[in-house]
Amino acid sequence: MNKDTALLLIDAQMNMFDPKNPVFEAEQVLSRLVKLLALARASGTQVVFIQNNGGIGEPDEPRTEGWLLHPEFALQNGDIILQKTQNDAFTETDLLDRLRRQGIQKLIVAGLQSEFCIAANCKKASELGFGVTLVSDAHSTYDQPGETAADIRARINRELGAVVTLWRIEELSL
């Protein structure tokens, strides 16, 4: 068991995989997240689902279909579900206390969106003293004006590479 490690699956909610407006490489990213979750569970790693609570009328408005965690994840006893309203899941939540109480020292991070919640959580976790591994091919985002989603993901991987460990899904062993 990896008692000192937790997997943070960030904002892997239905709205991000909506066929009308999916994130970049949605099917591949979902497949990688499911594989990552299976690896974590097989090794006894604590699983933490981070769920964004958007505002009224937003695609991730609480209690709407878009807000739900993707059904491919099949929640299990012992999984933690933590809701947030900020980019980083440590602000205005009890995530830090929960992790410290369990003796968690290392975090594996994956999910959505690269330049917002993934970057914010990796930076904050590193600042708080956690060893952070970002699964570099298991996060995604949308195209932005002047920058494609593929370029954003590559940029975030480069920028975060200075403060976290980067692993691709096939390199990861828990």
Helices and strands as residue ranges (DSSP letters): E 5-10, G 14-17, H 26-43, E 46-52, G 65-67, G 71-73, E 80-84, H 95-101, E 106-112, I 114-118, H 119-127, E 131-140, H 149-160, E 165-167, G 169-171
